[in-house]
């Protein structure tokens, strides 16, 4: 009965799933790479501190590690917000397409 409409819906649903999956993958890949980079940087700081190549007091060393965590959080939050913005933008574009579609006279 509504074969054309169902086919269009299935195609749209498949496209939406692919885009959402791709965005989620990019988001998770960024988090993994960024977390790994921060972890490697922290390990480097620890190694440099304990091999005496980094001359800091114990308090300065702990403050540096805490500061590195404080830098990580806003970047991670921005990444989450950016991905959500992209997904919302795609969803809004689909909604606009529906709202501006011609009326079905049947």
C-alpha positions as CSV (number, residue, x, y, z in Angstrom):
1,X,0.0,0.0,0.0
2,X,2.6,2.5,1.1
3,X,5.6,0.8,-0.5
4,X,7.2,4.0,-1.8
5,X,6.9,5.7,1.6
6,X,8.2,2.7,3.5
7,X,11.2,2.4,1.2
8,X,11.9,6.1,1.7
9,X,11.6,5.7,5.4
10,X,13.9,2.7,5.5
11,X,16.5,4.5,3.4
12,X,16.3,7.5,5.7
13,X,16.6,5.4,8.8
14,X,19.6,3.6,7.4
15,X,21.3,6.9,6.5
16,X,20.5,8.3,10.0
17,X,21.9,5.2,11.6
18,X,25.1,5.3,9.5
19,X,25.7,9.0,10.3
20,X,25.0,8.5,14.0
21,X,27.3,5.5,14.2
22,X,30.1,7.4,12.3
23,X,29.8,10.4,14.7
24,X,29.8,8.1,17.7
25,X,32.9,6.3,16.4
26,X,34.7,9.6,15.7
27,X,33.8,10.8,19.2
28,X,35.0,7.6,20.9
29,X,38.2,7.5,18.8
30,X,39.0,11.1,19.8
31,X,38.4,10.3,23.5
32,X,40.7,7.2,23.2
33,X,43.5,9.1,21.5
34,X,43.2,12.1,23.7
35,X,43.1,10.0,26.9
36,X,46.1,8.0,25.7
37,X,48.0,11.2,25.0
38,X,47.2,12.7,28.4
39,X,48.2,9.4,30.1
40,X,51.5,9.3,28.2
41,X,52.2,12.9,29.1
42,X,51.5,12.1,32.8
43,X,53.8,9.1,32.6
44,X,56.5,11.2,31.0
45,X,56.2,13.8,33.8
46,X,56.4,11.1,36.5
47,X,59.5,9.6,34.9
48,X,61.1,13.0,34.5
49,X,60.3,13.9,38.1
50,X,61.7,10.6,39.6
51,X,64.8,10.6,37.4
52,X,65.5,14.2,38.6
53,X,65.3,15.6,35.1
54,X,62.3,17.7,36.2
55,X,63.3,19.9,39.2
56,X,60.0,20.5,41.1
57,X,59.1,20.2,44.7
58,X,56.7,17.4,45.6
59,X,53.9,19.9,45.9
60,X,54.7,21.4,42.5
61,X,54.8,17.9,41.0
62,X,51.3,17.0,42.3
63,X,50.0,20.4,41.2
64,X,51.3,19.8,37.7
65,X,49.5,16.5,37.5
66,X,46.3,18.1,38.9
67,X,46.7,20.9,36.3
68,X,47.0,18.4,33.5
69,X,43.6,16.8,34.7
70,X,42.1,20.3,34.7
71,X,43.1,20.9,31.1
72,X,41.7,17.5,30.1
73,X,38.2,18.1,31.4
74,X,37.2,21.1,29.3
75,X,38.5,19.6,26.1
76,X,36.6,16.4,26.8
77,X,33.4,18.4,27.6
78,X,33.8,20.4,24.4
79,X,34.2,17.2,22.4
80,X,30.9,15.9,23.9
81,X,29.1,19.1,23.1
82,X,30.5,19.3,19.6
83,X,29.4,15.8,18.8
84,X,25.9,16.5,20.2
85,X,25.7,19.7,18.2
86,X,26.5,17.8,15.0
87,X,23.9,15.1,15.7
88,X,21.3,17.8,16.6
89,X,22.1,19.7,13.4
90,X,21.5,16.5,11.4
91,X,18.2,15.8,13.2
92,X,17.0,19.4,12.7
93,X,17.8,19.2,9.0
94,X,15.7,16.0,8.7
95,X,12.9,17.7,10.7
96,X,13.0,20.7,8.3
97,X,12.8,18.4,5.3
98,X,9.6,16.9,6.8
99,X,8.1,20.3,7.7
100,X,8.7,21.7,4.2
101,X,7.5,18.6,2.4
102,X,4.6,19.0,0.0
103,X,1.2,17.8,1.4
104,X,0.2,14.4,0.4
105,X,-3.2,14.7,-1.2
106,X,-4.0,11.0,-0.7
